[in-house]
Protein backbone atom coordinates (compact mmCIF):
# COMPACT_ATOMS: atom_id res chain seq x y z
CA UNK A 1 0.00 0.00 0.00
CA UNK A 2 0.94 3.63 -0.47
CA UNK A 3 -0.13 5.71 2.54
CA UNK A 4 0.18 9.44 3.21
CA UNK A 5 0.05 10.94 6.70
CA UNK A 6 -0.64 14.64 7.16
CA UNK A 7 0.43 15.52 10.71
CA UNK A 8 2.32 18.80 10.94
CA UNK A 9 2.30 19.70 14.63
CA UNK A 10 2.38 20.25 17.47
CA UNK A 11 5.64 18.35 17.85
CA UNK A 12 4.31 16.26 20.74
CA UNK A 13 1.35 15.22 18.59
CA UNK A 14 3.71 14.16 15.80
CA UNK A 15 5.72 12.07 18.28
CA UNK A 16 2.65 10.32 19.69
CA UNK A 17 1.46 9.47 16.17
CA UNK A 18 4.66 7.53 15.34
CA UNK A 19 3.46 4.22 16.92
CA UNK A 20 1.04 4.03 14.00
CA UNK A 21 3.97 3.30 11.69
CA UNK A 22 4.23 -0.20 13.19
CA UNK A 23 0.80 -1.04 11.76
CA UNK A 24 1.02 0.57 8.32
CA UNK A 25 2.26 -1.80 5.64
CA UNK A 26 3.88 -0.66 2.43
CA UNK A 27 5.40 2.75 1.76
CA UNK A 28 4.43 5.60 4.07
CA UNK A 29 4.84 9.26 3.17
CA UNK A 30 4.54 11.89 5.91
CA UNK A 31 4.10 15.64 5.52
CA UNK A 32 5.03 17.53 8.68
CA UNK A 33 6.14 20.96 9.89
CA UNK A 34 9.72 21.85 8.94
CA UNK A 35 10.91 21.89 12.56
CA UNK A 36 9.62 18.32 13.07
CA UNK A 37 11.22 16.85 9.95
CA UNK A 38 14.41 15.71 11.80
CA UNK A 39 12.27 13.50 14.05
CA UNK A 40 10.95 11.56 11.06
CA UNK A 41 13.97 11.51 8.75
CA UNK A 42 15.06 7.91 8.20
CA UNK A 43 12.85 6.62 11.01
CA UNK A 44 11.94 3.44 9.12
CA UNK A 45 13.09 1.96 5.82
CA UNK A 46 9.64 2.43 4.28
CA UNK A 47 9.05 6.02 5.48
CA UNK A 48 9.75 9.15 3.50
CA UNK A 49 9.02 12.55 5.00
CA UNK A 50 8.94 16.12 3.82
CA UNK A 51 8.28 19.55 5.27
CA UNK A 52 4.91 21.18 4.55
CA UNK A 53 6.59 23.79 2.35
CA UNK A 54 7.69 20.99 -0.02
CA UNK A 55 4.42 19.03 0.04
CA UNK A 56 4.07 19.19 -3.76
CA UNK A 57 6.82 16.54 -3.95
CA UNK A 58 4.34 14.04 -2.54
CA UNK A 59 1.83 14.52 -5.33
CA UNK A 60 3.93 12.00 -7.25
CA UNK A 61 1.73 8.92 -6.84
CA UNK A 62 -1.74 7.62 -6.09
CA UNK A 63 -2.28 6.74 -2.44
CA UNK A 64 -4.37 3.87 -1.20
CA UNK A 65 -5.00 5.80 2.01
CA UNK A 66 -4.53 9.41 3.13
CA UNK A 67 -4.60 10.02 6.90
CA UNK A 68 -5.22 13.71 7.62
CA UNK A 69 -4.91 14.34 11.36
CA UNK A 70 -4.89 18.14 11.04
CA UNK A 71 -7.97 20.24 11.74
CA UNK A 72 -6.95 23.27 9.65
CA UNK A 73 -8.47 24.56 6.44
CA UNK A 74 -5.06 24.99 4.80
CA UNK A 75 -4.18 21.31 5.09
CA UNK A 76 -7.66 20.15 4.05
CA UNK A 77 -7.43 22.34 0.94
CA UNK A 78 -4.29 20.46 -0.10
CA UNK A 79 -6.22 17.19 -0.46
CA UNK A 80 -7.70 17.93 -3.95
CA UNK A 81 -4.13 18.10 -5.27
CA UNK A 82 -3.64 14.46 -4.33
CA UNK A 83 -4.82 11.24 -5.96
CA UNK A 84 -6.09 8.74 -3.41
CA UNK A 85 -8.62 5.95 -2.95
CA UNK A 86 -9.57 6.44 0.70
CA UNK A 87 -9.41 9.25 3.23
CA UNK A 88 -9.33 9.13 7.02
CA UNK A 89 -9.72 12.44 8.84
CA UNK A 90 -10.52 16.03 7.98
CA UNK A 91 -11.52 17.47 4.62
CA UNK A 92 -13.64 20.29 3.16
CA UNK A 93 -17.22 19.63 2.13
CA UNK A 94 -19.05 21.08 -0.87
CA UNK A 95 -19.58 24.33 1.02
CA UNK A 96 -15.90 24.65 1.93
CA UNK A 97 -16.49 23.82 5.61
CA UNK A 98 -14.16 21.58 7.58
CA UNK A 99 -15.68 18.18 8.26
CA UNK A 100 -14.26 14.70 8.85
CA UNK A 101 -14.81 11.11 7.82
CA UNK A 102 -17.12 8.95 9.89
CA UNK A 103 -14.37 6.48 10.79
CA UNK A 104 -12.30 9.32 12.32
CA UNK A 105 -15.08 10.64 14.56
CA UNK A 106 -13.61 8.98 17.67
CA UNK A 107 -10.87 11.61 17.62
CA UNK A 108 -12.39 14.53 15.71
CA UNK A 109 -15.61 14.56 17.75
CA UNK A 110 -13.32 15.82 20.55
CA UNK A 111 -11.60 18.44 18.38
CA UNK A 112 -11.95 22.08 17.39
CA UNK A 113 -13.91 21.02 14.29
CA UNK A 114 -16.25 18.69 16.18
CA UNK A 115 -19.69 18.31 14.61
CA UNK A 116 -21.07 19.01 18.10
CA UNK A 117 -19.40 22.43 18.49
CA UNK A 118 -16.47 23.36 20.75
CA UNK A 119 -18.32 23.45 24.08
CA UNK A 120 -19.74 19.95 23.63
CA UNK A 121 -16.44 18.71 22.21
CA UNK A 122 -14.59 19.91 25.32
CA UNK A 123 -17.14 18.14 27.52
CA UNK A 124 -16.70 14.93 25.52
CA UNK A 125 -12.93 15.33 25.75
CA UNK A 126 -13.10 15.64 29.54
CA UNK A 127 -15.29 12.54 29.72
CA UNK A 128 -13.08 10.54 27.34
CA UNK A 129 -10.72 8.11 29.07
CA UNK A 130 -9.23 6.52 25.95
CA UNK A 131 -5.71 7.38 24.82
CA UNK A 132 -4.96 9.28 21.63
CA UNK A 133 -3.35 6.19 20.14
CA UNK A 134 -6.35 4.02 21.00
CA UNK A 135 -8.73 6.46 19.29
CA UNK A 136 -6.65 6.82 16.13
CA UNK A 137 -5.75 3.13 15.87
CA UNK A 138 -9.38 2.05 16.34
CA UNK A 139 -10.61 4.44 13.67
CA UNK A 140 -8.12 2.92 11.23
CA UNK A 141 -9.17 -0.62 12.12
CA UNK A 142 -6.23 -1.48 14.37
CA UNK A 143 -5.85 -2.16 18.09
CA UNK A 144 -3.31 -0.26 20.18
CA UNK A 145 -1.20 -2.64 22.25
CA UNK A 146 1.21 -0.14 23.79
CA UNK A 147 3.45 0.14 20.75
CA UNK A 148 6.27 2.56 21.66
CA UNK A 149 7.00 5.92 20.10
CA UNK A 150 9.55 5.86 17.29
CA UNK A 151 12.29 8.47 17.41
CA UNK A 152 15.81 8.81 15.98
CA UNK A 153 18.91 8.63 18.15
CA UNK A 154 19.31 11.74 20.32
CA UNK A 155 22.23 14.13 19.92
CA UNK A 156 24.92 13.84 22.57
CA UNK A 157 24.81 16.76 25.03
CA UNK A 158 26.75 17.69 28.14
CA UNK A 159 23.70 18.38 30.32
CA UNK A 160 23.01 15.51 32.73
CA UNK A 161 21.70 14.90 36.21
CA UNK A 162 19.04 13.26 38.33
CA UNK A 163 15.99 15.40 37.56
CA UNK A 164 15.19 17.52 34.53
CA UNK A 165 12.55 20.22 34.92
CA UNK A 166 10.65 21.74 32.01
CA UNK A 167 8.64 24.59 33.53
CA UNK A 168 7.25 26.22 30.38
CA UNK A 169 4.56 24.80 28.16
CA UNK A 170 4.29 27.61 25.62
CA UNK A 171 2.06 30.62 25.11
CA UNK A 172 -1.04 28.73 23.94
CA UNK A 173 -1.66 27.03 27.30
CA UNK A 174 -0.48 29.36 30.10
CA UNK A 175 -2.38 27.35 32.72
CA UNK A 176 -0.14 24.35 32.04
CA UNK A 177 2.63 26.27 33.81
CA UNK A 178 2.60 24.98 37.39
CA UNK A 179 3.55 27.66 39.93
CA UNK A 180 6.12 25.84 42.06
CA UNK A 181 8.88 24.58 39.78
CA UNK A 182 11.52 26.84 41.38
CA UNK A 183 10.59 25.64 44.86
CA UNK A 184 10.65 22.03 43.64
CA UNK A 185 14.19 22.48 42.33
CA UNK A 186 15.29 23.83 45.70
CA UNK A 187 13.72 20.96 47.65
CA UNK A 188 15.22 18.32 45.39
CA UNK A 189 18.66 19.91 45.61
CA UNK A 190 18.40 19.79 49.41
CA UNK A 191 18.40 16.00 48.97
CA UNK A 192 21.73 16.22 47.19
CA UNK A 193 20.21 15.68 43.75
CA UNK A 194 21.44 17.29 40.54
CA UNK A 195 18.50 19.20 39.05
CA UNK A 196 18.56 20.99 35.70
CA UNK A 197 16.00 23.26 34.08
CA UNK A 198 15.97 22.23 30.44
CA UNK A 199 17.41 24.94 28.21
CA UNK A 200 16.21 25.89 24.75
CA UNK A 201 18.19 24.02 22.12
CA UNK A 202 18.90 24.62 18.46
CA UNK A 203 17.57 21.18 17.55
CA UNK A 204 14.93 18.78 18.80
CA UNK A 205 17.52 15.98 18.87
CA UNK A 206 19.62 17.96 21.36
CA UNK A 207 16.50 18.50 23.46
CA UNK A 208 15.89 14.75 23.36
CA UNK A 209 19.51 14.15 24.37
CA UNK A 210 19.18 16.43 27.40
CA UNK A 211 16.11 14.55 28.60
CA UNK A 212 17.69 11.13 28.08
CA UNK A 213 20.64 12.21 30.27
CA UNK A 214 18.38 12.38 33.35
CA UNK A 215 16.66 9.78 35.52
CA UNK A 216 13.38 11.68 35.81
CA UNK A 217 11.58 14.56 34.10
CA UNK A 218 9.07 16.83 35.83
CA UNK A 219 6.90 18.86 33.47
CA UNK A 220 3.43 19.69 32.33
CA UNK A 221 1.60 18.00 29.48
CA UNK A 222 4.07 19.12 26.81
CA UNK A 223 6.68 18.01 24.28
CA UNK A 224 9.36 17.09 26.87
CA UNK A 225 6.87 14.63 28.42
CA UNK A 226 6.47 12.86 25.07
CA UNK A 227 10.24 12.81 24.52
CA UNK A 228 10.76 11.30 27.99
CA UNK A 229 8.20 8.57 27.25
CA UNK A 230 9.97 7.91 23.95
CA UNK A 231 13.41 7.79 25.58
CA UNK A 232 12.39 5.47 28.41
CA UNK A 233 12.86 8.19 31.04
CA UNK A 234 10.54 8.18 34.05
CA UNK A 235 8.45 11.31 34.37
CA UNK A 236 6.11 13.19 36.66
CA UNK A 237 3.50 15.04 34.64
CA UNK A 238 1.25 17.80 35.95
CA UNK A 239 -2.18 18.12 34.36
CA UNK A 240 -3.77 21.48 35.17
CA UNK A 241 -6.09 21.95 32.20
CA UNK A 242 -5.64 19.09 29.70
CA UNK A 243 -6.59 15.42 29.62
CA UNK A 244 -4.39 12.97 31.55
CA UNK A 245 -6.31 10.05 30.04
CA UNK A 246 -5.28 10.78 26.45
CA UNK A 247 -1.65 10.05 27.37
CA UNK A 248 -0.50 6.42 27.42
CA UNK A 249 1.99 6.13 30.27
CA UNK A 250 4.13 3.21 29.02
CA UNK A 251 4.70 2.24 32.66
CA UNK A 252 6.99 5.27 33.02
CA UNK A 253 4.71 8.11 34.02
CA UNK A 254 3.24 9.37 37.26
CA UNK A 255 0.29 11.60 36.45
CA UNK A 256 -0.75 14.31 38.91
CA UNK A 257 -4.17 15.68 38.04
CA UNK A 258 -5.41 19.00 39.35
CA UNK A 259 -8.45 18.85 41.66
CA UNK A 260 -9.71 21.80 39.59
CA UNK A 261 -9.24 20.07 36.23
CA UNK A 262 -12.93 20.16 35.29
CA UNK A 263 -13.18 23.89 36.00
CA UNK A 264 -10.21 24.83 33.84
CA UNK A 265 -10.34 22.02 31.30
CA UNK A 266 -9.13 23.05 27.85
CA UNK A 267 -9.26 26.74 28.73
CA UNK A 268 -6.48 28.88 27.30
CA UNK A 269 -6.64 31.91 29.58
CA UNK A 270 -4.72 32.28 32.82
CA UNK A 271 -6.10 31.87 36.33
CA UNK A 272 -3.64 31.56 39.20
CA UNK A 273 -5.86 29.02 40.94
CA UNK A 274 -5.24 26.59 38.08
CA UNK A 275 -1.46 26.83 38.41
CA UNK A 276 -1.41 26.51 42.22
CA UNK A 277 -4.02 23.77 42.80
CA UNK A 278 -1.42 20.98 42.90
CA UNK A 279 0.86 21.21 45.94
CA UNK A 280 4.64 21.28 46.02
CA UNK A 281 4.61 18.37 48.47
CA UNK A 282 2.68 16.11 46.10
CA UNK A 283 4.99 16.72 43.14
CA UNK A 284 8.11 16.40 45.31
CA UNK A 285 6.92 13.04 46.69
CA UNK A 286 6.11 11.78 43.18
CA UNK A 287 9.54 12.80 41.89
CA UNK A 288 11.28 10.99 44.74
CA UNK A 289 9.17 7.88 44.09
CA UNK A 290 10.11 7.96 40.40
CA UNK A 291 13.81 8.28 41.23
CA UNK A 292 13.54 5.22 43.50
CA UNK A 293 11.76 3.31 40.73
CA UNK A 294 14.48 4.32 38.25
CA UNK A 295 17.16 3.08 40.66
CA UNK A 296 15.36 -0.23 41.20
CA UNK A 297 14.87 -0.88 37.49
CA UNK A 298 18.32 0.27 36.37
Secondary structure, 3 states (H helix, E strand, C coil): CEEEEECCCCHHHHHHHHHHHHCCCCEEEEEECHHHHHHHCCCCCCEEEEEHHHHHHHCCCEECEEEECCCCHHHHCCHHHCEECCEEEEEECCCCCEEECHHHHHHHCCCCCCCCCHHHHHHHHHHCCCCHHHHHHHHCCCCCCCCCCCCCCCCCCCCCEEEEEECCCCCCCHHHCCCCHHHHHHHHHHCCCCEEECCCCCCHHHHHHHHHCEEEEEEECCHHHHHHHHHCCEEEEEECCCCCCCCCCCCCEEEEECCCHHHHCCCCCCCHHHHHCCCHHHHHHHHHHHHHHHHHHC
